[in-house]
């Protein structure tokens, strides 16, 4: 057991080099391997953060030095906990499709137009993902502002011919891109991305 200022100093010194220790590196490797066996891929840095937090927490709870807390480490159990959390996040994301707050409804043609433009924008920019993301962000920002113009006291004279008529704006956009709902299907969007010769892969 360990207590008092001496123990605190030892822990502080150990924590400052924790990630460089053999025990920590082995723990991270074993946990990532256990996750891989479960078919779960996560960022190594996230696993390292979790391990550091867990081990310091165990040491504090038991009143021992951090280096002594490794005897309580179980890579498989930690991987199971991370996999469970990852599954819960995925299920939550899958249920938060277009049409649920804060997303606009599936029938929103402007969002469909922005989504549909990404594959072609990648081709036009030579695969510059940064510029494509900036373009999407700016267009989404503008669309959100326009959607709220009825309550914007400083927007007079800057609305164009459509003015406050949101329905007219949506109708105009719809006439340019009649097939709207398909772009809210991620498989369709991914296929369009692949057709242009691009894919997103974790490295």
C-alpha positions as CSV (number, residue, x, y, z in Angstrom):
1,X,0.0,0.0,0.0
2,X,1.1,3.6,-0.5
3,X,-0.1,6.8,1.0
4,X,1.0,10.4,1.6
5,X,3.2,12.8,-0.3
6,X,5.8,10.2,-1.1
7,X,3.2,8.0,-2.8
8,X,1.8,11.0,-4.7
9,X,5.3,11.9,-5.9
10,X,6.0,8.4,-7.1
11,X,2.7,8.3,-9.0
12,X,3.4,11.7,-10.5
13,X,6.8,10.6,-11.8
14,X,5.5,7.3,-13.1
15,X,2.5,9.0,-14.9
16,X,4.8,11.4,-16.6
17,X,6.4,8.5,-18.5
18,X,3.5,6.0,-18.3
19,X,3.0,5.7,-22.0
20,X,6.6,4.9,-22.6
21,X,6.7,1.9,-20.2
22,X,6.7,-1.7,-21.4
23,X,3.6,-2.5,-19.4
24,X,1.6,0.3,-21.0
25,X,2.7,-0.6,-24.6
26,X,1.8,-4.2,-24.0
27,X,-1.6,-3.3,-22.6
28,X,-2.4,-1.1,-25.6
29,X,-1.3,-3.8,-28.0
30,X,-3.3,-6.5,-26.3
31,X,-6.4,-4.3,-26.1
32,X,-6.2,-3.4,-29.8
33,X,-5.7,-7.1,-30.7
34,X,-8.7,-8.0,-28.6
35,X,-10.8,-5.3,-30.3
36,X,-9.7,-6.6,-33.7
37,X,-10.8,-10.1,-32.8
38,X,-14.3,-8.6,-32.1
39,X,-14.2,-6.8,-35.5
40,X,-14.0,-3.4,-33.8
41,X,-11.5,-0.7,-35.2
42,X,-10.8,2.3,-33.0
43,X,-8.1,4.9,-33.0
44,X,-5.1,3.7,-31.0
45,X,-4.8,7.0,-29.3
46,X,-8.3,6.6,-27.9
47,X,-7.4,3.2,-26.5
48,X,-4.3,4.6,-24.9
49,X,-6.3,7.5,-23.3
50,X,-8.8,4.9,-21.8
51,X,-6.0,2.7,-20.5
52,X,-4.3,5.7,-18.8
53,X,-7.5,6.8,-17.3
54,X,-8.4,3.4,-16.1
55,X,-5.1,2.6,-14.5
56,X,-4.8,5.9,-12.7
57,X,-8.3,5.4,-11.5
58,X,-7.6,1.9,-10.2
59,X,-4.4,3.2,-8.4
60,X,-6.3,6.0,-6.7
61,X,-9.1,3.7,-5.7
62,X,-6.9,1.1,-4.2
63,X,-4.3,3.5,-2.8
64,X,-1.4,1.9,-4.6
65,X,1.3,3.0,-7.0
66,X,0.2,3.0,-10.6
67,X,2.9,0.5,-11.5
68,X,1.4,-1.8,-9.0
69,X,-2.1,-1.5,-10.5
70,X,-1.2,-3.4,-13.7
71,X,-2.0,-6.7,-11.9
72,X,-5.6,-5.7,-12.2
73,X,-5.5,-4.9,-15.9
74,X,-7.5,-7.2,-18.2
75,X,-7.2,-6.4,-21.9
76,X,-10.0,-8.6,-23.0
77,X,-12.4,-7.1,-20.5
78,X,-11.5,-3.6,-21.5
79,X,-11.9,-4.5,-25.2
80,X,-15.3,-5.8,-24.4
81,X,-16.3,-2.6,-22.7
82,X,-15.0,-0.5,-25.6
83,X,-16.7,-2.7,-28.1
84,X,-20.0,-2.4,-26.3
85,X,-19.7,1.4,-26.2
86,X,-18.8,1.5,-29.9
87,X,-21.9,-0.6,-30.7
88,X,-24.1,1.8,-28.7
89,X,-22.7,4.8,-30.5
90,X,-23.2,3.1,-33.9
91,X,-26.8,2.2,-33.0
92,X,-27.5,5.8,-31.9
93,X,-26.0,7.2,-35.1
94,X,-28.0,4.8,-37.2
95,X,-31.2,6.0,-35.6
96,X,-30.3,9.6,-36.1
97,X,-31.0,9.8,-39.8
98,X,-32.2,12.7,-41.8
99,X,-35.6,13.9,-40.6
100,X,-34.7,13.7,-36.9
101,X,-33.5,16.9,-35.1
102,X,-31.2,18.6,-35.8
103,X,-31.3,17.3,-39.4
104,X,-33.8,18.8,-41.9
105,X,-36.4,16.4,-43.3
106,X,-35.6,13.9,-46.0
107,X,-37.6,16.0,-48.4
108,X,-35.3,19.0,-48.0
109,X,-33.9,19.5,-51.6
110,X,-31.1,21.8,-50.6
111,X,-29.4,19.3,-48.3
112,X,-29.8,16.7,-51.0
113,X,-28.1,19.0,-53.5
114,X,-25.2,19.6,-51.1
115,X,-24.7,15.9,-50.5
116,X,-25.0,15.1,-54.2
117,X,-22.3,17.6,-55.1
118,X,-19.6,16.0,-53.0
119,X,-18.4,13.3,-55.4
120,X,-18.2,15.7,-58.3
121,X,-16.5,18.3,-56.1
122,X,-13.8,15.8,-55.3
123,X,-13.2,15.2,-59.0
124,X,-13.1,18.9,-59.7
125,X,-10.7,19.6,-56.9
126,X,-8.4,16.8,-57.7
127,X,-9.3,14.9,-54.6
128,X,-8.7,17.8,-52.2
129,X,-10.9,16.7,-49.3
130,X,-10.2,19.8,-47.3
131,X,-11.6,22.1,-50.0
132,X,-14.6,19.9,-50.4
133,X,-15.4,19.9,-46.7
134,X,-15.0,23.7,-46.5
135,X,-17.4,24.0,-49.5
136,X,-20.0,21.8,-47.9
137,X,-19.7,23.6,-44.6
138,X,-20.1,27.0,-46.2
139,X,-23.1,25.9,-48.2
140,X,-24.7,24.3,-45.2
141,X,-24.0,27.4,-43.2
142,X,-25.6,29.6,-45.8
143,X,-28.6,27.3,-46.2
144,X,-29.2,27.4,-42.5
145,X,-29.1,31.1,-42.4
146,X,-31.4,31.5,-45.3
147,X,-33.8,29.0,-43.7
148,X,-34.0,31.3,-40.7
149,X,-34.3,34.6,-42.6
150,X,-37.8,35.2,-41.5
151,X,-36.4,36.0,-38.1
152,X,-33.3,37.9,-39.3
153,X,-33.8,41.6,-38.8
154,X,-30.5,42.4,-40.6
155,X,-31.2,40.5,-43.8
156,X,-33.5,42.9,-45.6
157,X,-32.5,43.5,-49.2
158,X,-30.2,40.5,-49.3
159,X,-32.6,37.8,-50.0
160,X,-32.8,37.9,-53.8
161,X,-36.0,37.3,-55.8
162,X,-37.3,34.6,-53.6
163,X,-37.4,37.0,-50.6
164,X,-39.0,35.4,-47.6
165,X,-40.7,32.7,-49.7
166,X,-38.9,29.5,-48.4
167,X,-41.2,27.3,-50.3
168,X,-40.4,29.1,-53.6
169,X,-36.7,28.6,-52.9
170,X,-37.2,24.9,-52.3
171,X,-39.3,24.6,-55.4
172,X,-36.6,26.2,-57.5
173,X,-33.9,23.9,-56.1
174,X,-36.1,20.9,-56.6
175,X,-36.5,21.7,-60.3
176,X,-32.7,21.5,-60.6
177,X,-32.4,18.2,-58.8
178,X,-35.6,16.3,-59.0
179,X,-34.4,13.0,-57.5
180,X,-34.0,14.1,-53.9
181,X,-34.6,11.2,-51.5
182,X,-31.9,8.9,-53.0
183,X,-29.1,11.2,-51.7
184,X,-30.2,10.4,-48.1
185,X,-29.4,6.8,-48.7
186,X,-25.7,6.4,-47.7
187,X,-25.3,3.4,-50.0
188,X,-26.2,5.5,-53.0
189,X,-23.9,8.3,-51.9
190,X,-21.0,5.9,-51.3
191,X,-21.6,4.3,-54.7
192,X,-21.4,7.7,-56.4
193,X,-18.2,8.4,-54.5
194,X,-16.7,5.1,-55.8
195,X,-17.9,5.8,-59.3
196,X,-15.7,8.9,-59.3
197,X,-12.7,6.8,-58.2
198,X,-12.7,7.8,-54.5
199,X,-13.2,6.0,-51.2
200,X,-12.6,6.8,-47.6
201,X,-10.5,4.3,-45.7
202,X,-9.2,4.1,-42.1
203,X,-5.4,3.9,-42.0
